Amino acid sequence: MDERIVLNVGGVRHETYQATLKKIPATRLSRLTPSLANFDPLLNEYFFDRHPAVFSMILNYYRTGKLHYPTDVCGPLFEEELQYWGLDASDTEPCCWMQLLHAKDTQETLAVLDRMDADHEDDPQLREQDTMKKFGWEEDYFQGKRTRWMKLKPQVWSLFDEPYSSQAAKFIAGISVLFIFISIFSFCLKTHQSFRLPVLTGQNITMPGGFIQSSIERVSTEPLPIFGQIEMLCNIWFTLELIIRFVFCPSKVRFFKSPLNMIDLVATLSFYADAMMVRVVEDEPKDVVEFLSMIRIFRLFKLTQHHQGLQILIHTFRASAKELILLVFFLILGIVIFAALVYYAEKMEANPNNQFQSIPLGLWWAICTMTTVGYGDMTPHTSFGRLVGSLCAVMGVLTIALPVPVIVSNFAMFYSHNQARDKLPKRRRRVLPVEQIRLQARRHAAVLEPSASQGGLGGNSAVRRRNMPILIDQNCCDEENHNHKHREKSENSDEGTNSSSTTGVDTVVKLGPSETAITTTVIS
């Protein structure tokens, strides 16, 4: 246990005692033996091709029993290194929890933005594969069984549901937004008195002497007929768009689960229900008709589908749900307390102008005061009532102000990451997994061995010219990527002898002075 061990991690050598590495059992470092493939008997050291800066913190954890978060390393990289060495991020010291929590929040934010950009793939082949997977045609796509319907349905769906997929989709989205604004403006303007016509009723009254006197009375008003025509035109477009999106949607169940689709469906059906009630029912109920018309204003929520800033705002509210619930809870608590206090405070002194006749009336006053609105329709007149009002106003400001920085911070995080994603290039250089490189080396060595055994100058030269460039075998990429997660799990659960992560195959090509011979050496 007093024997010193040399660890070479990423080119940086570390020395420690074997007893130090035994402090945390069931980890990679606690199972080091000279029989491992990454042990170099010549240098008498263990080599690991991992991040050297993170390993300094990990080795210090073995020495002191305290794991600290490095400030110059990204959070996912730190967690990946901990997982490789068999440690858990929950062992981090409390002084570093905020950094770890910030890294997790950033990962969740990026995951949300990835879902928002799922349909914005630049690679046409990857975009087509994602589309086939969305529609459930992935197997038919890889087998080459594509019908005209399988080509037409995703294209039409992208035109009407994915505004940023093409120029034609942007044009259709612009038309949809235009009709939404026209419908909303028409709904608002038809309530103005300048755009309404009076509804008159006439009545004949027989006067003494046989004279008949006619009287005209203004009963109500109705909007100009042009507004009905505008509403009809807009709803024709909304109905056509809804039918097309329903017919060409990937899943009918997910279509009805979408809140925006339900808003669009209810708003469109309310128009036809309104039209049927006007024509079928002679004395249609005005309140029901007005309520059905009010539902159409919720079409404004459809703008979130066409504007990324509104989507970020919605995700901000979702991320801040706990803070918003806490805010509502404290507001309700304060409203009930101050409503009861002001009710009894106003009754303690003689007050002929007491406006707080009950606690429910005090609830309205407490809501207006704690939210700093202050309509002034209800005011306390006694000294105790004014004291309660002052405390209510101060507590309202503090209650509302406390969760606001958290919500602002979440919005700033979403917005900054979204702006960075728009400016940074989306296409990145592909990094091959190490298992794929090793498989290429094995295949390259297998090709060279039988050719080298034939002997002769011409055969060896032909092998060298044909096999020296190591090309990427695209057929093995999918197989290796499919088994990548399984190999990582077996690597972490192994008792120290893992051939997939520590054993490799290298092809060494040695050329003579005249470059007439080729030898392949397989090192394991």
C-alpha positions in Angstrom: 0.0 0.0 0.0 3.0 2.3 0.4 4.1 1.7 -3.1 4.0 4.8 -5.3 2.0 4.8 -8.6 2.6 7.0 -11.6 -0.4 8.1 -13.5 0.0 9.7 -17.0 -3.2 11.5 -17.8 -3.3 13.4 -21.0 0.5 13.8 -21.0 0.6 15.1 -17.4 2.3 12.8 -14.9 0.9 12.4 -11.4 2.4 10.4 -8.5 0.6 9.1 -5.5 0.4 6.1 -3.2 -1.6 3.0 -3.9 -3.3 3.4 -0.5 -4.5 6.9 -1.6 -6.4 5.3 -4.6 -8.0 2.7 -2.3 -9.8 5.3 -0.3 -12.7 5.4 -2.7 -13.6 1.8 -3.6 -15.4 0.6 -6.7 -13.8 3.2 -8.9 -11.5 3.0 -11.9 -8.4 4.1 -10.0 -9.0 1.7 -7.1 -8.8 -1.3 -9.4 -5.4 -0.5 -11.1 -3.3 -3.6 -11.6 -0.2 -4.1 -13.8 -2.2 -6.6 -16.0 -4.2 -3.7 -17.5 -3.5 -2.9 -21.1 -2.9 0.8 -20.3 0.1 -0.1 -18.0 3.5 0.6 -19.6 6.1 -1.7 -18.1 9.0 0.2 -19.6 8.0 3.6 -18.1 6.3 1.9 -15.1 3.2 4.1 -15.4 -0.5 4.0 -16.3 -1.6 6.0 -19.3 -5.1 7.5 -19.6 -6.1 9.7 -22.6 -8.4 11.9 -20.5 -8.6 15.6 -19.5 -5.6 16.4 -17.3 -7.0 19.5 -15.6 -10.1 17.6 -14.4 -8.0 14.7 -13.2 -6.1 17.1 -10.8 -9.4 17.7 -9.0 -10.3 14.0 -9.0 -6.9 13.0 -7.6 -7.2 15.7 -5.0 -10.6 14.2 -4.1 -8.8 10.9 -3.3 -6.3 12.7 -1.2 -8.5 15.0 0.8 -12.0 13.5 0.5 -13.4 16.7 -0.9 -14.5 17.1 -4.6 -14.4 20.7 -5.9 -15.8 21.9 -9.2 -13.1 23.5 -11.6 -14.0 26.9 -12.7 -12.2 26.7 -16.1 -14.0 23.5 -17.3 -17.5 23.2 -18.8 -20.1 21.4 -16.8 -20.9 18.5 -19.1 -17.2 17.8 -19.6 -16.7 17.6 -15.8 -19.6 15.3 -15.4 -18.4 13.1 -18.2 -15.0 12.8 -16.7 -16.5 11.9 -13.3 -18.5 9.2 -14.9 -15.4 7.8 -16.6 -13.5 7.6 -13.4 -16.5 6.0 -11.6 -17.5 9.0 -9.5 -20.8 10.9 -9.0 -21.4 14.6 -9.4 -23.5 14.6 -6.2 -20.2 14.2 -4.2 -19.3 17.8 -5.0 -18.8 20.1 -2.0 -21.6 22.5 -1.1 -19.4 25.5 -2.0 -19.5 24.4 -5.7 -23.2 23.4 -5.9 -24.1 26.7 -7.5 -21.7 26.2 -10.4 -23.0 22.6 -10.9 -26.6 23.9 -10.7 -25.8 26.6 -13.3 -24.3 24.0 -15.6 -27.4 21.8 -15.3 -29.7 24.8 -16.0 -27.6 25.6 -19.1 -28.0 22.0 -20.3 -31.7 22.1 -19.8 -31.9 25.5 -21.7 -29.9 24.0 -24.6 -32.2 21.0 -24.7 -35.2 23.2 -25.0 -33.6 25.2 -27.8 -32.6 22.0 -29.5 -36.3 21.0 -29.5 -37.2 24.4 -31.0 -34.5 23.9 -33.7 -35.4 20.3 -34.4 -37.0 21.2 -37.7 -34.2 23.6 -38.8 -31.6 21.0 -39.8 -29.3 22.3 -42.6 -28.3 18.9 -43.9 -31.0 17.8 -46.4 -30.4 14.1 -45.8 -30.6 14.4 -42.0 -33.7 16.6 -42.4 -35.4 14.0 -44.6 -34.5 11.2 -42.1 -36.0 13.2 -39.2 -39.1 13.9 -41.3 -39.6 10.2 -42.1 -39.1 9.3 -38.4 -41.7 11.9 -37.4 -44.3 10.4 -39.7 -43.5 6.8 -38.7 -42.0 5.9 -42.1 -38.5 5.3 -41.0 -38.3 1.6 -41.9 -39.9 2.2 -45.4 -37.4 5.1 -46.0 -34.3 2.9 -45.3 -35.8 0.1 -47.4 -36.4 2.5 -50.3 -40.2 2.0 -50.3 -41.4 5.6 -50.8 -44.7 6.3 -52.4 -46.0 9.6 -53.8 -48.1 10.1 -50.7 -45.0 9.7 -48.5 -43.3 12.5 -50.5 -46.3 14.8 -50.7 -47.6 14.6 -47.1 -44.4 15.9 -45.4 -44.0 18.7 -48.0 -47.6 20.0 -47.5 -47.2 19.7 -43.7 -44.0 21.7 -43.7 -45.7 24.4 -45.8 -48.4 25.0 -43.2 -46.8 24.0 -39.9 -43.1 24.9 -40.2 -42.8 28.5 -41.2 -39.0 28.5 -41.5 -38.6 25.3 -43.6 -38.7 27.1 -47.0 -39.5 30.4 -48.7 -43.0 29.1 -49.7 -43.7 28.2 -46.0 -42.6 31.7 -45.0 -45.0 33.1 -47.6 -47.9 31.0 -46.3 -47.1 31.9 -42.7 -47.2 35.6 -43.7 -50.6 35.1 -45.2 -51.8 33.4 -42.1 -50.4 36.1 -39.8 -52.1 38.8 -42.1 -55.5 37.1 -41.8 -55.1 36.8 -38.0 -54.4 40.6 -37.7 -57.2 41.5 -40.0 -59.6 39.3 -38.0 -58.5 40.8 -34.7 -58.6 44.4 -35.9 -62.1 43.8 -37.4 -63.3 42.3 -34.1 -62.0 45.4 -32.2 -63.2 48.1 -34.7 -66.7 46.8 -35.0 -67.3 47.7 -31.4 -66.6 51.4 -32.0 -69.6 53.6 -32.3 -68.4 55.1 -35.5 -68.6 51.8 -37.2 -72.0 50.7 -35.9 -75.5 51.3 -37.2 -78.5 51.9 -34.9 -81.3 49.4 -34.7 -84.6 51.2 -34.8 -88.1 50.1 -33.9 -91.3 51.9 -34.9 -94.5 52.0 -33.0 -97.9 53.5 -34.1 -99.9 55.2 -31.4 -103.6 56.1 -32.0 -104.4 59.5 -30.6 -107.8 60.9 -29.6 -109.6 62.0 -32.6 -108.4 59.2 -34.8 -104.9 60.5 -35.4 -102.1 58.0 -35.6 -98.7 59.0 -34.3 -95.6 57.0 -35.2 -92.7 56.9 -32.8 -89.2 55.6 -33.6 -87.0 54.2 -30.8 -83.3 53.3 -30.9 -83.1 49.8 -29.3 -79.4 48.9 -30.0 -76.6 49.1 -32.5 -75.1 46.6 -34.9 -71.8 46.6 -36.8 -71.5 47.6 -40.4 -72.1 44.7 -42.9 -68.5 45.0 -44.2 -67.3 43.5 -40.9 -69.3 40.4 -41.5 -67.9 40.0 -45.0 -64.3 40.4 -43.6 -65.0 37.8 -40.9 -66.3 35.4 -43.5 -63.3 35.8 -45.7 -60.9 35.3 -42.8 -62.6 32.2 -41.6 -62.6 30.7 -45.0 -58.8 30.9 -44.9 -58.7 29.6 -41.3 -61.0 26.7 -42.2 -58.9 25.7 -45.2 -55.7 25.9 -43.2 -57.1 23.8 -40.4 -58.4 21.1 -42.7 -55.1 20.9 -44.6 -53.1 20.7 -41.4 -55.4 18.0 -40.0 -55.2 15.9 -43.2 -51.5 16.1 -43.6 -50.4 16.0 -39.9 -48.0 13.3 -38.7 -50.3 12.1 -35.9 -54.0 12.9 -35.4 -53.7 12.3 -31.6 -50.8 14.8 -31.2 -52.7 17.2 -33.4 -55.6 17.4 -31.0 -53.3 17.5 -28.0 -51.7 20.7 -29.2 -53.1 23.8 -27.4 -52.7 26.0 -30.5 -54.6 23.6 -32.7 -57.4 23.4 -30.1 -57.6 27.3 -30.0 -57.8 27.4 -33.8 -60.5 24.7 -33.9 -62.6 26.3 -31.2 -62.3 29.8 -32.7 -63.3 28.5 -36.2 -66.2 26.5 -34.9 -67.4 29.5 -32.9 -67.8 31.5 -36.1 -70.0 28.9 -37.7 -72.0 28.5 -34.4 -72.6 32.2 -34.4 -73.7 32.2 -38.0 -76.1 29.3 -37.4 -77.6 30.9 -34.3 -78.3 34.2 -36.2 -80.1 32.4 -39.0 -81.9 29.6 -37.0 -82.8 31.4 -33.8 -85.0 34.4 -34.3 -84.2 36.1 -31.0 -80.6 34.9 -30.6 -79.1 35.4 -27.1 -76.8 38.3 -27.4 -74.6 37.2 -24.5 -73.9 33.8 -26.0 -73.1 35.4 -29.4 -70.8 37.9 -27.8 -69.0 35.2 -25.9 -68.5 33.1 -29.0 -67.1 36.1 -30.8 -64.7 36.8 -27.9 -63.1 33.3 -28.3 -61.7 34.3 -31.7 -59.3 36.8 -30.1 -57.3 33.9 -28.7 -56.0 33.3 -32.2 -53.3 35.8 -31.2 -51.6 32.8 -29.4 -51.0 31.3 -32.9 -48.4 34.0 -33.4 -46.1 32.1 -31.1 -45.7 29.6 -33.8 -44.3 32.2 -36.2 -42.1 34.3 -33.8 -39.2 32.8 -31.9 -39.2 35.6 -29.2 -42.7 34.6 -28.1 -41.7 31.0 -27.9 -38.8 32.0 -25.6 -41.2 34.0 -23.5 -43.4 30.9 -23.1 -40.4 28.7 -22.2 -39.3 31.3 -19.7 -42.7 31.1 -17.9 -42.5 27.3 -17.9 -39.0 27.4 -16.5 -40.1 29.9 -13.8 -43.3 28.0 -12.9 -42.1 27.3 -9.3 -41.3 31.0 -8.8 -44.7 32.1 -10.2 -46.5 29.6 -8.0 -44.6 30.9 -5.0 -45.5 34.5 -6.0 -49.2 33.7 -6.3 -49.2 31.8 -2.9 -47.6 34.8 -1.1 -50.0 37.2 -2.8 -53.1 35.2 -1.8 -51.7 34.9 1.8 -51.1 38.6 2.0 -54.5 39.5 0.5 -56.5 37.4 2.9 -54.5 38.7 6.0 -54.7 42.4 5.1 -58.4 42.2 4.0 -59.3 40.8 7.5 -57.0 43.4 9.2 -58.5 46.4 7.4 -62.0 45.2 8.0 -61.6 45.0 11.8 -59.3 48.2 11.8 -62.1 50.3 10.3 -64.5 49.1 12.9 -62.4 49.9 15.9 -63.1 53.7 15.6 -66.1 55.7 14.8 -66.3 55.8 11.0 -69.5 56.9 9.4 -67.9 56.6 5.9 -66.7 53.0 6.4 -66.5 51.4 3.0 -65.3 48.0 4.3 -68.6 46.4 5.1 -67.3 42.9 4.7 -64.1 40.9 4.3 -64.8 40.0 0.6 -64.9 43.8 -0.1 -61.6 44.1 1.7 -60.2 41.4 -0.6 -60.7 43.7 -3.6 -59.0 46.5 -1.8 -56.0 44.3 -0.8 -55.6 43.0 -4.4 -55.4 46.6 -5.8 -53.0 47.7 -3.0 -50.6 44.7 -3.0 -50.3 44.9 -6.8 -49.6 48.7 -6.6 -52.6 49.4 -8.8 -54.6 51.6 -6.3 -57.8 52.5 -8.0 -58.9 54.7 -5.1 -62.5 53.5 -5.1 -62.0 52.1 -1.5 -59.8 53.9 1.1 -59.4 53.5 4.8 -60.3 56.5 6.9 -59.2 55.5 10.4 -55.7 55.7 11.8 -55.5 51.9 12.3 -56.9 51.4 8.8 -54.3 53.6 7.2 -51.5 51.8 9.2 -52.8 48.5 7.8 -52.9 50.1 4.3 -49.3 51.2 4.5 -48.1 47.8 5.6 -50.2 46.2 2.8 -48.6 48.5 0.2 -45.0 47.8 1.4 -45.5 44.0 1.7 -47.0 44.0 -1.8 -43.9 45.7 -3.3 -41.6 43.2 -1.6 -43.7 40.2 -2.4 -43.8 41.0 -6.1 -40.2 42.1 -6.4 -38.6 39.0 -4.9 -39.3 36.4 -7.6 -38.9 38.9 -10.5 -35.0 38.6 -10.8 -35.3 34.8 -11.2 -37.8 35.2 -14.0 -35.6 37.9 -15.7 -32.6 35.7 -15.3 -34.3 32.7 -17.0 -35.5 35.0 -19.8 -32.0 36.4 -20.3 -30.5 32.9 -20.3 -32.9 31.7 -23.0 -32.6 34.8 -25.1 -28.7 34.9 -24.9 -28.4 31.2 -25.9 -30.9 31.6 -28.7 -29.0 34.7 -30.1 -25.7 32.8 -29.8 -27.2 29.8 -31.7 -28.4 32.0 -34.5 -24.9 33.6 -34.9 -22.8 30.5 -34.6 -22.4 28.1 -37.5 -24.6 25.0 -37.2 -22.4 22.7 -39.2 -19.5 21.4 -37.3 -16.6 19.1 -38.1 -17.5 15.5 -37.4 -15.5 13.8 -34.7 -15.2 10.0 -35.2 -15.6 7.7 -32.1 -12.5 5.9 -31.0 -14.2 2.5 -31.6 -14.6 3.4 -35.3 -10.9 4.2 -35.6 -9.9 1.0 -34.0 -12.3 -1.0 -36.3 -10.7 0.7 -39.3 -7.3 -0.2 -38.1 -8.3 -3.9 -37.6 -9.8 -4.0 -41.1 -6.7 -2.3 -42.6 -4.4 -4.8 -40.8 -6.5 -7.7 -42.0 -6.3 -6.6 -45.6 -2.5 -6.1 -45.4 -1.6 -9.4 -43.7 -2.6 -11.8 -46.5 -1.1 -9.5 -49.1 2.2 -9.2 -47.3 2.5 -13.0 -47.0 2.5 -13.4 -50.8 5.9 -11.8 -51.1 7.3 -10.2 -54.2 8.0 -6.6 -55.2 5.0 -6.1 -57.4 2.5 -7.5 -55.0 3.7 -5.5 -52.0 3.8 -2.3 -54.0 0.3 -2.8 -55.3 -0.9 -3.4 -51.7 0.8 -0.3 -50.5 -0.7 1.8 -53.3 -4.1 0.3 -52.8 -4.3 0.2 -49.0 -2.2 3.0 -47.6 -5.0 5.6 -47.5 -7.2 4.6 -44.6 -10.7 5.6 -45.8 -13.7 5.9 -43.6 -15.9 2.9 -43.9 -19.4 4.3 -44.0 -21.0 0.9 -43.6 -19.5 0.4 -40.2 -20.4 3.8 -38.9 -23.9 2.9 -38.1 -22.9 -0.3 -36.4 -20.3 1.3 -34.2 -22.5 4.2 -33.3 -25.3 1.8 -32.4 -23.0 -0.1 -30.0 -21.3 2.9 -28.6 -23.5 3.3 -25.5 -23.3 -0.4 -24.7 -19.5 -0.3 -24.9 -19.4 2.7 -22.5 -21.5 0.9 -20.0 -19.4 -2.2 -20.1 -16.3 0.0 -19.8 -17.5 1.6 -16.6 -18.7 -1.7 -15.1 -15.6 -3.6 -15.9 -13.3 -4.6 -13.0 -10.3 -2.8 -14.6 -9.6 -4.9 -17.6 -11.6 -3.3 -20.4 -10.3 -4.1 -23.8 -12.7 -1.7 -25.7 -11.3 1.4 -24.0 -7.7 0.5 -23.2 -6.7 -2.0 -25.9 -6.2 -0.8 -29.4 -4.9 -2.0 -32.8 -2.3 0.1 -34.5 -1.0 -0.4 -38.0 2.7 0.4 -38.4 3.9 0.5 -41.9 7.7 0.3 -42.3 9.2 1.1 -45.6 12.8 0.3 -46.6 15.2 2.7 -48.2 14.0 1.8 -51.6 10.4 1.6 -50.5 10.0 -1.9 -51.9 8.7 -3.7 -48.9 5.8 -3.2 -46.6 5.4 -4.8 -43.1 2.3 -4.6 -40.9 2.7 -4.9 -37.2 -0.4 -5.4 -35.1 0.1 -4.1 -31.5 -2.5 -5.0 -28.8 
